[in-house]
């Protein structure tokens, strides 16, 4: 339960600083927002989504152990270059919302701006609660010199599962490492003065037969002999991670919202993905022996994780192993090429490699996400393959 005994001072108006308490406007001041302190409040922060999505059969509970590690300032490498504060919204003795305020110094140095973010936003359908949460995060960011705020991002574009808010496609379950949010969230955020910053698109591909024109085009490219597309070599996993990291940090350098990953962040991500990567679904493009591009797809483990209810132990692991046998869909979560090697058809070759290998491995459908709404090269390539947009995630922003 999220109920706790009422706390004295819960409706005292404060500044929004890390140690303060912020009350919603109004005579009753019925909503109080204050920073998370102690294990009991952190547990309520982690468990709130079970209340928000109690009646949503499509929601997939996150793995609590993994989420707790992400939030841990001493464990997750994101915190080495960022400031983060977690807040809970209280109405009397009930937890009714949560939010994180984030200053990613690496983002601001890279983009030369003063941009803060909010993330891990969950809230009951109540504009007073949402407004109090967002006002608190904004005050915290303003005190640290931020001029604008964007979100939701939990924590950045490099951590995908908390990125964006659904504005359409609610009828479809979330793919692995993608968000799923209630229909009422956009209205709550817009009522608090936020406007659209950028839309992120998810494409759906459900035809296991690649278009013939794509097959012919790739065959012509391969005849030239300079390009080799191969699968990930798990025997040299550490070496492959180094090669992919070099591609990653150059391929997305000019993308909206991109922040280069540190070596520690990339190593942490590789460690997380290693147990679930199917090497056939990771393709590397080499031109005359030089790795210049890669694409990665994962089995859609959400189709099994939905039965685990956030815990692998003691019995969740057996449920996961049982249900993962039935997974027949994948998610293509990234494709990138070094500058100078784009518009050569390498993206088509990478897609086709994953397409063919995926079908051999029993994956007949795929979500391709996320794609920036104005990334027309990527969008046209997907549409030529027969993919269609079926979900839109929105990042909002506001001037502080």
N, C-alpha and C positions, 0 to 999 in steps of 0.2 A: 504494500500500500504506500501511497505518497502522503498519507496523513501523518502529521507530527503535532505535538502539543503546541498551542499558540505561543509565540515568543514575544516578550516585552520589547517595545520599540519597533515592532514590525512595520508600523506605518509612519515612522519618523522620516521626515524629508531630509535628504542629505545631498552631497555634492556629486555623487556618482564616482568618486574616487575609489581605489581598490578596497579601502576599509569602510566605506560609507554605505548607507542604505538610501535607496531612492523610492519615493512613493509616487503613485500615479496622481495626476491632477484631479481635483474635485474635493468637495467637502468631506466625503466619506473616506477618501484616500484608502480605498479598499485593496489596492494592489501594492505590494512592496517588493522591490528588487534589490538583492544584495549578493555579494560575491560568495562563491562556494568556499566553505571552510570545513575541513575535517572529512573523515571517511564516510560518515553517515550522509552528509550532504552530497558528496561526490556520487555515492550510490544512487541518490535520488536523481541527480543529473543524468546518470547513465540509464536509469530505468524509466524515465519519463515517457519515451516513445511507446512503451507498452501500453500506456494509458491513451496516448493520442491516437494510436492506430488499432485500438482494441476491436473496432468494428470494420476494419479494412482487411478483407481476405487476401489482398494482393501484396500487402506489406511483408517484407522479409526481415526478421530481426537481425541486427548486427551481432557479430561475435563479441561478447562483452569483454573477454580477455584482450582481444586485439584493440578494441576501442579504448579501453583503460590504458593500454600502452601508448596509444597515440596522444592521449591527454596528459600523460605523465611528463612533466617538465624536465625530469632528470633522465628520461629514457629515450624519448623520440628526438631525433636529430634536428627537426624543424625548430625546436625551442632554442637551439644554439644561436640563432640569428633573428629571434622574434620575441616579442612580449605578448603574452596572452593572459586574459582574465576570464574566468567562467562565472556566470551569474544565474541565479534561480529567481523566478517570480513566485511570490507567495500571496495567497488570498486567505487570510486567517491562518489556519494550519495546513492548508493544501498547497502543494507545488503545482502551479498552473502553466509554467513556461520556463524556458531556458534559453541562453544565448552565450556566445563567446565573443569577446572583443579582441581583435588581433592587429598588431603592428608587425608587419613582415619587413624588417629593415633591409633584407636582401632585395626584395621587390622594389622598395623605394630607391635604393642605390642604383639598381639596374635601369629603372625607368625615369629616374631623376624627378620624383614627385613625392608628395606627402599624402599617401592613400592608405587608409585603414580598411579593415574588413570586419564583417560580422559573420559568424558561422555557428554550426551546431544549433540552429534555430528550430525550436519546437514549441508549439503554443496551442492552447485551446482556442476555439473559435470565438474570440473576444477581442475587440479592437482596443479596449482599455489595457488589457494584458500585453498585447503585442506592442502597443505604443510605449508602455513603460519599459519593456525590455529593450526596444530599439533606442529610446531616449537615453537609457543608462549606458548602453554600448557607445552611443555617439558622444556622450559627455566624457567617458573614459578616453576615447580616441582624441577628442578635442584637447583634453589636458596634456596630451603627448604630442601636440603640434600637428595633428592630421587635419587636412583641409577638405577631404572628401572621404566617403565610405562606400564600399561596394560589398555585395553579398547576395545570397549566402555562398561563402567559401570556407571549407573546413579541412585544411587551413589555406590551401592555395590551389592553383590549377594542377599542381603535381600530386595532390591527394584527391582523387576523383570522386569518392563516394559521397562527399558532402558538397558537391559543386552544383549550384543552380537550383531553381525551384520550378517544378512542373507547371506549365501553363496549358498544355494539351497532351493527350495520350494517357490520361488517367486510367483508362480501361485496361491498360497493359501492365503486367508485372515488371518490376525493375530487373534489368540484367545485372550480372555480377559487377560490383564496384560502381554502381550507378544509384542515384538518389530516387526516392519515391516520396512525394509530399502530398498533403491534402489539397482538395480543390479550393479551399477558402484562403490558403496562404497568400496568393498574389493580392487579393483584395485587402488583407490586413497590412501588407507592406506598402501598398500604394496609398492607403489611407494615412500612413505615417509620413507621406511626402516623398516617397521613392519613385524614380522613373527607370525605365529600361536602360541598361548599359549595353548588354549583348545577349543574343539568343544562341544557344548551343543545340544542335540538332542530333537526333538519333535516327539512323536509317535502318530499315528492316529488309532482309534479303532471304527469301524462302524458296528460291528455285535452285535445286542442286545441279542444274545443267548450265555451265557458264555460256554466255552468249558466243556464238560462233565467230563473230567479228573480233571479239577479244582474243579468242584462241588463235585466229589467223594473225592478228597483229603481234602477239607475243612470239609466235613462231618466226615471223620475219625478223624481229629484234634478236632472237637467239641465234639466227643464222650468221649474224655478224661476228659472233664468237667472242666479243669483248666482255660480255656480261654473263655472270654466273649467279643463279639464285639457289641457295642451299638452306637446309634446315639447321636449327640450333644444334651445336655439338655439346651434349651434356658432359662428355668426358673432359672438356676444356671449359667448364662453366665460368670459372673466374676470368679466363681470357676473353670469352664471349661477352661477359658483362662489361669489361673495359672497352671493347670495340663498340658495343651498343651505346655506352655512355658518351663516347666521343661523337657519335652520330647524333644522339639525342640533343645534346647541348648546342649543337650547331644547326640542326634541322629546324628547331622551333624558335630560333633566336628572335625573329621578327614577328612572331605570332602575338596577337592580343593577349595580354595577361601572363605571358610566359615569364618564368623565373628560372634561371639555370639551377639545376640541382647540385648540391655539394657532393663530394665523393662519399661522405658519410651517409647522406640521404639516399644516394643511388644504391649504395651497398645494402642499406636497410631494406629498400624496396626489393632488390634482387633476392635477399634472404627470405622475404615474405612470399615472393612469387615462386621460388624454386620448387617447393613441394607440390604446387598445383599446375606448373607449366607443362604442357604437352609439347615436346620439342618440334613435332611436326607442324605445330601451329605458330611457330616463330620462324620467320623467313629473313635471311640476310642477303642483301644484294652486293655483289662484288664486281668492280670494273677493273679489269687487268690486275686482279688480286687484291685491290684496295676495298675494304668495306665502306660503302657509301650510303647504304639505306637499310632499313629493317621494318618489319611489320610484326605485330604480336597479337595473337588472339588467345583467349582463354575459354575453356569449357564454361558454360554458364552455371557455375556452382550454386547460384541462387535457387535453382530448381531443386536442389537437395538441402541447402541451408534453411529453407523455409520450415523444414520439419525439425530443426535442431533447437529452435527457440533461444538462440543466443549462447548456448553452452555446449561445448564438445564433451565435457566430463560431467558425470561418469558414463552416461549412456548415449550422449549426442553423437559421439564418434561413430557408433554402430549404425545409427540412423543415417548419418552422412554417407557412410560406405555403402549402405543398402540402396539409398535413393540416387546416388551419383551414377549408378550403372544405367539409369534410364535417361541420362542427360543426352539430348540429341541436338542441342543448340550451343552456339558459341558467341562470344562477343569479341569483335575486332576492336581493340582499345587503343591502338596506336600504329601509325605509319609515318615514317619520316625519311627524308633524303637530304643529304648534305647540299648546301648551295653549290650550284654549278652542275648538278646532276639531275635537275628537275626538267620536266617537259621532254624527257627522253623516252618515256614509256616504261620507266622502271617501276612506277607505282602499279601499273597494270600487271607487270610481271610478278610483283610481290602479292598482289591480290589473287591472281590466278593460282600461284603456288599454294597459298593458304586454302583457297577454294577447293582445289583438287585433293590436297592432303587431308583437309577437314572431312570431306565426304568419305575418304578411305577410312578415317578414324570414327565414322558414325555420326558426324555433325552435319545435318542437312539444312539447318537454318542458322542465321546469324544476325545479331545487332551490330551495326558499325557506329560507334559513338566514342566521344562526342565530336561533332564537326562544327566549327564556327560558321555562323550563318552567311558570312561574306567570304568564306574560303571556296571560291567557285571552282578552282582546279580540282579540289578533292570532291566537291559535290557532283560535278559533271562526270568525274570518273566513276563514282558510285552509281549514278543514275544510268550510265551506259551499261553497267552490269545488271541493271534491272532492280536496283534497290530504290526504296521509296521512304520519304520522311514519315515517321509515325509517332514521334514525340518531340516536344520542344521544351527545353529547360531555359530559364531566364535568370540572368544576373542583374540585380538592381543596383542603383547608385543614388547618392544624395550629397549635396554640398553641405558641409558642416558650418 
